[in-house]
Amino acid sequence: HLGPSVKDEAVACRAASDTQSCMRDLREKVLYMVKFRFYDLEQRAEDLYYKGASTAAIAALDIRIESDKVTFDNTASDAELRNIILDVRDAWSTFVNQVKNDVK
């Protein structure tokens, strides 16, 4: 754990003198962390190539996540952001199921 939790930071923002600015900064920080996680999943999949994962499965995951990242960058709606996160989670789950028997 690298620092205070998002929940703790949100509580601190509510007590801050400039609550709106603090919450806006916190939101940007959270969105950055989510996007970093998208990149991390792509890298993990690519690393599994050396353990036997299919290049087709890796490519399909990369394409889906790249598409979701573009949508993520162009979306302001919290509901849509949540849907994108769920889509990436679904893509990762599908990928894992596709390669689990191939990875050694």
ZITAWO-V964591 format. One record per residue. RES is the residue in one letter. PHI is phi in whole degrees, -180 to 180 (NA if undefined). D_CENTER is the distance of its C-alpha to the mean C-alpha in Angstrom with 2 decimals. Layout:
BEGIN
RES;PHI;D_CENTER  RES;PHI;D_CENTER
END
This chain:
BEGIN
H;NA;17.18  L;-92;17.39  G;-173;18.67  P;-65;19.20  S;-70;16.83  V;-59;15.36  K;-60;18.16  D;-65;20.73  E;-68;19.73  A;-65;20.01  V;-62;23.41  A;-63;24.45  C;-63;23.55  R;-63;25.78  A;-94;28.57  A;-72;28.08  S;-68;30.71  D;-116;28.31  T;-57;25.96  Q;-60;24.56  S;-64;23.73  C;-62;22.21  M;-66;19.98  R;-64;18.98  D;-65;18.14  L;-64;16.17  R;-61;14.13  E;-62;13.46  K;-63;12.56  V;-65;10.00  L;-62;8.46  Y;-63;8.71  M;-63;7.13  V;-63;3.82  K;-63;4.66  F;-59;6.07  R;-63;3.85  F;-59;3.67  Y;-61;7.18  D;-61;7.89  L;-64;7.69  E;-62;9.85  Q;-66;12.06  R;-61;12.59  A;-63;13.66  E;-64;15.90  D;-65;17.37  L;-72;18.38  Y;-56;20.62  Y;-74;23.05  K;-110;23.24  G;111;24.13  A;-66;21.08  S;-68;22.14  T;-65;21.40  A;-65;21.30  A;-67;18.54  I;-64;16.49  A;-62;17.34  A;-62;16.50  L;-66;12.94  D;-58;12.65  I;-63;14.32  R;-65;12.27  I;-68;8.87  E;-60;11.00  S;-63;12.48  D;-65;9.49  K;-65;8.55  V;-64;12.24  T;-61;12.38  F;-58;9.62  D;-66;11.81  N;-106;14.86  T;-118;14.22  A;-110;15.64  S;-72;15.97  D;-61;14.11  A;-64;14.90  E;-67;13.49  L;-59;10.14  R;-61;10.21  N;-63;11.39  I;-67;8.71  I;-60;6.08  L;-65;9.12  D;-66;9.82  V;-65;6.97  R;-62;8.00  D;-64;11.46  A;-62;11.23  W;-65;10.39  S;-60;13.21  T;-62;15.45  F;-58;15.05  V;-59;15.93  N;-64;18.85  Q;-70;20.03  V;-106;20.28  K;-59;21.12  N;-84;24.83  D;-94;24.72  V;-78;22.98  K;-121;25.63
END
